[in-house]
């Protein structure tokens, strides 16, 4: 049988089935099958991609912070939310051209609440540093405790800065 004959036979069989069952019940029966095809063809691959992205993000969150070797107990006391906040700090600094040399973390009591104190040495220019600190103070629950700036000479635009920040710890 040629392709035209097969399609004619299928149309004939479909017309007979519609005549026996009725057009509306046949369409209602085909609706779940059509929805299943839509779900398998369009929605399911997107859902799988989102699940893979979520798994990748969780794996990144499991990566340990570069913490001070003198305080190993600090690693288990930082929540994923605080880890994301610290990561956002460093991302903001780096996106503005500031070089982060290292950092030091400490958990301290602040007005009866536990806070995460960060000492971050930076190198870069003044205006990007101020811009980053302003942006971070608007988006994160932090307080800038201390900012010290140094430069090698009067004509040098590169600063060596040390920023001391305090992030409020999430309540359990």
Backbone as CSV, one residue per row, in Angstrom:
resi,resn,N_x,N_y,N_z,CA_x,CA_y,CA_z,C_x,C_y,C_z
1,UNK,0.842,-1.190,0.000,0.000,0.000,0.000,0.878,1.241,0.000
2,UNK,0.439,2.152,-0.772,1.152,3.408,-0.812,0.720,4.279,0.354
3,UNK,1.452,5.390,0.587,1.166,6.291,1.708,-0.218,6.912,1.582
4,UNK,-0.639,7.268,0.369,-1.958,7.879,0.172,-3.055,6.904,0.554
5,UNK,-2.887,5.636,0.237,-3.898,4.640,0.572,-3.982,4.441,2.081
6,UNK,-2.819,4.458,2.754,-2.821,4.292,4.210,-3.525,5.461,4.891
7,UNK,-3.277,6.664,4.426,-3.938,7.810,5.044,-5.432,7.793,4.762
8,UNK,-5.819,7.320,3.586,-7.252,7.217,3.275,-7.910,6.179,4.156
9,UNK,-7.243,5.072,4.410,-7.787,4.022,5.282,-7.915,4.555,6.709
10,UNK,-6.913,5.295,7.166,-6.980,5.859,8.522,-8.119,6.870,8.646
11,UNK,-8.301,7.707,7.641,-9.422,8.659,7.674,-10.746,7.919,7.696
12,UNK,-10.857,6.851,6.896,-12.094,6.055,6.850,-12.357,5.414,8.219
13,UNK,-11.336,4.851,8.840,-11.499,4.234,10.162,-11.884,5.280,11.211
14,UNK,-11.292,6.455,11.122,-11.626,7.524,12.064,-13.061,7.981,11.864
15,UNK,-13.519,8.068,10.628,-14.910,8.461,10.356,-15.869,7.413,10.874
16,UNK,-15.552,6.124,10.716,-16.409,5.057,11.249,-16.478,5.123,12.776
17,UNK,-15.299,5.344,13.418,-15.250,5.434,14.879,-16.048,6.636,15.369
18,UNK,-15.933,7.770,14.696,-16.700,8.961,15.084,-18.182,8.729,14.882
19,UNK,-18.555,7.977,13.853,-19.965,7.679,13.625,-20.526,6.767,14.691
20,UNK,-19.755,5.813,15.173,-20.228,4.875,16.195,-20.276,5.526,17.580
21,UNK,-19.197,6.251,17.938,-19.100,6.824,19.292,-19.707,8.214,19.351
22,UNK,-19.501,9.000,18.355,-19.913,10.393,18.357,-18.683,11.287,18.372
23,UNK,-18.803,12.452,17.815,-17.659,13.346,17.675,-17.204,13.909,19.015
24,UNK,-18.151,14.358,19.837,-17.782,14.984,21.119,-17.136,13.976,22.063
25,UNK,-17.699,12.769,22.271,-16.993,11.807,23.144,-15.619,11.414,22.603
26,UNK,-15.492,11.356,21.282,-14.194,11.026,20.698,-13.169,12.125,20.973
27,UNK,-13.583,13.396,20.855,-12.694,14.519,21.173,-12.345,14.540,22.653
28,UNK,-13.315,14.265,23.523,-13.044,14.238,24.965,-12.095,13.105,25.336
29,UNK,-12.178,12.009,24.592,-11.259,10.901,24.841,-9.853,11.260,24.369
30,UNK,-9.760,12.002,23.299,-8.457,12.385,22.766,-7.796,13.513,23.530
31,UNK,-8.558,14.277,24.327,-8.006,15.401,25.084,-6.914,14.970,26.062
32,UNK,-7.131,13.930,26.902,-6.028,13.527,27.794,-4.794,13.061,27.033
33,UNK,-5.003,12.383,25.911,-3.852,11.939,25.123,-3.098,13.149,24.559
34,UNK,-3.819,14.162,24.111,-3.179,15.380,23.611,-2.431,16.109,24.704
35,UNK,-3.019,16.178,25.892,-2.335,16.829,27.015,-1.079,16.062,27.426
36,UNK,-1.150,14.729,27.370,0.017,13.916,27.691,1.140,14.173,26.687
37,UNK,0.801,14.262,25.422,1.798,14.544,24.395,2.405,15.937,24.614
38,UNK,1.577,16.921,24.944,2.079,18.266,25.227,3.020,18.255,26.422
39,UNK,2.636,17.556,27.474,3.460,17.499,28.674,4.791,16.819,28.391
40,UNK,4.749,15.692,27.676,5.989,14.976,27.372,6.873,15.740,26.390
41,UNK,6.254,16.480,25.497,7.028,17.167,24.472,7.563,18.526,24.868
42,UNK,6.812,19.268,25.674,7.209,20.651,25.958,7.526,20.899,27.427
43,UNK,6.681,20.467,28.298,6.818,20.813,29.716,7.854,19.937,30.415
44,UNK,7.861,18.667,30.158,8.747,17.751,30.862,10.232,18.066,30.621
45,UNK,10.684,18.310,29.387,12.112,18.655,29.223,12.505,19.925,29.975
46,UNK,11.608,20.902,30.019,11.894,22.134,30.765,11.983,21.838,32.261
47,UNK,11.104,20.981,32.762,11.135,20.605,34.175,12.424,19.867,34.512
48,UNK,12.851,18.992,33.632,14.103,18.259,33.856,15.287,19.225,33.889
49,UNK,15.288,20.207,32.992,16.369,21.197,32.971,16.383,22.012,34.266
50,UNK,15.205,22.396,34.755,15.138,23.148,36.009,15.628,22.306,37.184
51,UNK,15.293,21.016,37.192,15.757,20.141,38.262,17.274,19.984,38.225
52,UNK,17.848,19.901,37.023,19.309,19.814,36.905,19.971,21.101,37.392
53,UNK,19.389,22.249,37.053,19.930,23.531,37.528,19.857,23.613,39.048
54,UNK,18.750,23.173,39.618,18.596,23.186,41.071,19.615,22.268,41.736
55,UNK,19.838,21.093,41.164,20.838,20.173,41.716,22.236,20.787,41.643
56,UNK,22.539,21.505,40.550,23.842,22.157,40.420,24.005,23.256,41.471
57,UNK,22.938,24.015,41.718,22.992,25.074,42.726,23.189,24.478,44.115
58,UNK,22.479,23.378,44.405,22.659,22.722,45.709,24.090,22.209,45.858
59,UNK,24.661,21.694,44.783,26.049,21.222,44.854,26.999,22.385,45.118
60,UNK,26.727,23.538,44.514,27.565,24.701,44.775,27.423,25.176,46.209
61,UNK,26.223,25.065,46.761,26.015,25.485,48.146,26.700,24.546,49.125
62,UNK,26.925,23.309,48.722,27.606,22.364,49.599,29.107,22.613,49.655
63,UNK,29.618,23.401,48.714,31.038,23.725,48.695,31.384,24.526,49.949
64,UNK,32.401,24.103,50.605,32.773,24.757,51.863,33.307,26.155,51.610
65,UNK,33.008,27.034,52.547,33.551,28.381,52.490,35.044,28.339,52.784
66,UNK,35.797,29.245,52.217,37.227,29.308,52.545,37.402,29.941,53.920
67,UNK,37.164,29.154,54.941,37.148,29.672,56.308,38.542,29.656,56.923
68,UNK,38.642,30.388,57.987,39.874,30.463,58.754,40.144,29.098,59.384
69,UNK,41.360,28.603,59.241,41.726,27.286,59.779,41.706,27.259,61.303
70,UNK,41.710,28.422,61.925,41.721,28.481,63.379,40.332,28.268,63.970
71,UNK,39.268,28.317,63.135,37.910,28.137,63.644,37.164,27.082,62.828
72,UNK,37.492,25.796,62.964,36.827,24.771,62.153,35.351,24.586,62.518
73,UNK,34.951,24.926,63.741,33.549,24.762,64.149,32.630,25.758,63.439
74,UNK,33.196,26.809,62.872,32.401,27.818,62.179,31.748,27.251,60.927
75,UNK,32.391,26.281,60.276,31.891,25.692,59.033,30.492,25.105,59.223
76,UNK,30.270,24.406,60.314,28.976,23.747,60.522,27.908,24.712,61.030
77,UNK,28.264,25.917,61.412,27.292,26.848,61.978,26.817,27.904,60.998
78,UNK,27.300,27.869,59.754,26.856,28.823,58.745,25.780,28.158,57.893
79,UNK,24.633,28.797,57.797,23.516,28.240,57.028,23.708,28.503,55.535
80,UNK,22.949,27.795,54.678,23.043,28.063,53.231,22.672,29.501,52.869
81,UNK,21.737,30.107,53.595,21.373,31.494,53.334,22.526,32.444,53.609
82,UNK,23.232,32.205,54.701,24.393,33.034,55.018,25.517,32.791,54.018
83,UNK,25.666,31.544,53.603,26.662,31.237,52.585,26.366,32.018,51.305
84,UNK,25.094,32.084,50.907,24.715,32.840,49.715,24.984,34.329,49.908
85,UNK,24.747,34.844,51.103,25.019,36.251,51.359,26.512,36.547,51.238
86,UNK,27.345,35.676,51.795,28.794,35.870,51.710,29.241,35.778,50.261
87,UNK,28.680,34.814,49.542,29.022,34.673,48.125,28.616,35.926,47.339
88,UNK,27.455,36.499,47.676,26.993,37.718,47.016,27.942,38.883,47.307
89,UNK,28.448,38.945,48.522,29.429,39.983,48.863,30.633,39.924,47.922
90,UNK,31.219,38.741,47.804,32.408,38.600,46.976,32.089,38.802,45.499
91,UNK,30.923,38.383,45.061,30.520,38.592,43.666,30.389,40.075,43.370
92,UNK,29.794,40.839,44.297,29.651,42.282,44.099,31.010,42.969,44.040
93,UNK,31.908,42.579,44.916,33.235,43.193,44.908,33.967,42.883,43.601
94,UNK,33.947,41.623,43.194,34.663,41.229,41.976,34.037,41.840,40.729
95,UNK,32.704,41.988,40.709,32.053,42.540,39.517,32.403,44.010,39.312
96,UNK,32.862,44.672,40.341,33.244,46.076,40.226,34.751,46.257,40.107
97,UNK,35.451,45.171,39.825,36.885,45.266,39.564,37.751,45.284,40.810
98,UNK,37.198,44.951,41.955,37.983,44.908,43.187,38.558,43.507,43.363
99,UNK,39.788,43.432,43.785,40.433,42.141,43.993,40.369,41.803,45.479
100,UNK,39.767,40.658,45.772,39.658,40.189,47.149,40.858,39.306,47.427
101,UNK,41.670,39.710,48.398,42.871,38.939,48.716,42.537,37.700,49.540
102,UNK,41.798,37.858,50.587,41.436,36.768,51.490,40.295,37.289,52.354
103,UNK,39.876,36.491,53.299,38.860,36.975,54.230,38.945,36.182,55.520
104,UNK,38.362,36.755,56.542,38.340,36.125,57.864,36.931,36.225,58.392
105,UNK,36.403,35.121,58.910,35.031,35.048,59.399,35.032,34.747,60.894
106,UNK,34.080,35.362,61.591,33.906,35.071,63.015,32.436,35.188,63.364
107,UNK,31.957,34.284,64.202,30.602,34.405,64.737,30.697,35.128,66.068
108,UNK,29.887,36.175,66.220,29.917,36.972,67.443,28.494,37.291,67.867
109,UNK,28.346,37.660,69.114,27.056,38.118,69.630,26.920,39.603,69.346
110,UNK,25.757,39.997,68.815,25.510,41.395,68.483,24.112,41.742,68.968
111,UNK,24.017,42.487,70.057,22.733,42.865,70.666,21.854,41.641,70.942
112,UNK,22.464,40.583,71.491,21.720,39.380,71.823,21.512,38.439,70.650
113,UNK,21.844,38.861,69.435,21.714,38.011,68.256,23.107,37.602,67.796
114,UNK,23.181,36.455,67.165,24.443,36.012,66.612,24.639,36.668,65.255
115,UNK,25.833,37.179,65.024,26.153,37.835,63.760,27.443,37.242,63.208
116,UNK,27.566,37.283,61.907,28.767,36.817,61.232,29.601,38.039,60.865
117,UNK,30.808,38.130,61.441,31.684,39.256,61.147,32.708,38.833,60.106
118,UNK,32.866,39.664,59.095,33.803,39.382,58.011,34.833,40.489,57.950
119,UNK,36.089,40.118,57.905,37.189,41.045,57.653,37.699,40.718,56.254
120,UNK,37.526,41.675,55.323,37.841,41.427,53.915,38.869,42.446,53.429
121,UNK,40.099,42.009,53.137,41.066,42.910,52.519,40.822,42.966,51.002
122,UNK,40.823,44.169,50.462,40.532,44.403,49.044,41.600,45.276,48.421
123,UNK,41.694,45.192,47.082,42.518,46.112,46.313,41.707,46.595,45.125
124,UNK,41.731,47.892,44.871,41.000,48.453,43.745,40.874,49.955,43.884
125,UNK,39.945,50.524,43.118,39.749,51.966,43.135,38.639,52.355,44.100
126,UNK,38.616,53.621,44.481,37.714,54.115,45.515,36.239,54.084,45.093
127,UNK,35.915,54.655,43.932,34.509,54.748,43.525,33.835,53.388,43.359
128,UNK,34.475,52.390,42.746,33.836,51.074,42.696,33.633,50.456,44.085
129,UNK,34.555,50.722,44.998,34.405,50.211,46.365,33.185,50.835,47.041
130,UNK,33.052,52.137,46.931,31.905,52.830,47.541,30.606,52.352,46.901
131,UNK,30.612,52.191,45.581,29.430,51.714,44.866,29.037,50.320,45.333
132,UNK,30.014,49.422,45.477,29.727,48.063,45.936,29.170,48.058,47.357
133,UNK,29.773,48.845,48.234,29.297,48.892,49.621,27.891,49.477,49.706
134,UNK,27.601,50.479,48.899,26.266,51.066,48.892,25.236,50.057,48.398
135,UNK,25.560,49.347,47.330,24.652,48.337,46.784,24.416,47.217,47.792
136,UNK,25.465,46.760,48.443,25.335,45.682,49.421,24.533,46.115,50.642
137,UNK,24.718,47.346,51.085,23.970,47.810,52.262,22.481,47.944,51.959
138,UNK,22.126,48.147,50.682,20.708,48.208,50.307,20.085,46.836,50.160
139,UNK,20.876,45.811,49.855,20.305,44.503,49.551,20.476,43.461,50.649
140,UNK,21.444,43.611,51.512,21.707,42.600,52.540,21.558,43.183,53.938
141,UNK,21.211,42.336,54.899,21.148,42.811,56.286,22.549,42.860,56.887
142,UNK,23.264,43.915,56.553,24.629,44.041,57.051,24.868,45.420,57.626
143,UNK,25.919,45.492,58.385,26.353,46.761,58.960,27.849,46.877,58.695
144,UNK,28.271,48.009,58.183,29.688,48.249,57.925,30.301,48.738,59.226
145,UNK,31.140,47.915,59.812,31.744,48.227,61.102,32.945,49.165,60.950
146,UNK,33.807,48.849,59.984,35.033,49.616,59.851,35.506,49.542,58.401
147,UNK,36.067,50.636,57.932,36.628,50.706,56.589,37.950,51.449,56.688
148,UNK,39.034,50.777,56.343,40.338,51.445,56.354,40.897,51.422,54.930
149,UNK,41.399,52.583,54.504,41.902,52.757,53.148,43.357,53.200,53.196
150,UNK,44.179,52.664,52.295,45.575,53.056,52.163,45.918,53.052,50.681
151,UNK,46.839,53.923,50.299,47.358,53.877,48.941,48.863,54.111,48.994
152,UNK,49.528,53.604,47.974,50.996,53.629,47.976,51.552,55.044,47.840
153,UNK,50.938,55.874,47.026,51.433,57.230,46.823,50.294,58.170,46.505
154,UNK,50.545,59.473,46.524,49.495,60.446,46.277,48.889,60.356,44.875
155,UNK,49.669,59.943,43.890,49.140,59.886,42.530,48.590,58.498,42.174
156,UNK,48.729,57.541,43.059,48.264,56.180,42.793,46.754,56.093,43.032
157,UNK,46.021,55.531,42.071,44.561,55.412,42.220,44.160,54.090,42.858
158,UNK,45.070,53.140,42.907,44.763,51.839,43.507,44.861,51.934,45.033
159,UNK,43.827,51.467,45.689,43.781,51.479,47.146,43.955,50.073,47.687
160,UNK,44.484,50.005,48.872,44.438,48.780,49.669,43.448,49.072,50.780
161,UNK,42.368,48.312,50.801,41.306,48.575,51.771,41.039,47.324,52.599
162,UNK,40.593,47.548,53.815,40.114,46.475,54.668,38.714,46.858,55.122
163,UNK,37.748,45.992,54.802,36.352,46.239,55.143,35.955,45.235,56.211
164,UNK,35.376,45.755,57.284,34.854,44.887,58.327,33.336,45.017,58.312
165,UNK,32.656,43.908,57.974,31.196,43.878,57.863,30.619,42.942,58.905
166,UNK,29.372,43.194,59.235,28.658,42.315,60.161,27.338,41.932,59.511
167,UNK,27.162,40.626,59.205,25.918,40.093,58.662,25.101,39.506,59.803
168,UNK,23.844,39.881,59.869,22.984,39.315,60.897,22.703,37.854,60.577
169,UNK,22.837,36.993,61.560,22.628,35.554,61.370,21.134,35.268,61.339
170,UNK,20.769,34.301,60.465,19.373,33.891,60.378,18.935,33.277,61.704
171,UNK,17.712,33.538,62.072,17.195,32.911,63.295,16.769,31.499,62.993
172,UNK,17.036,30.544,63.902,16.736,29.118,63.642,15.261,28.829,63.614
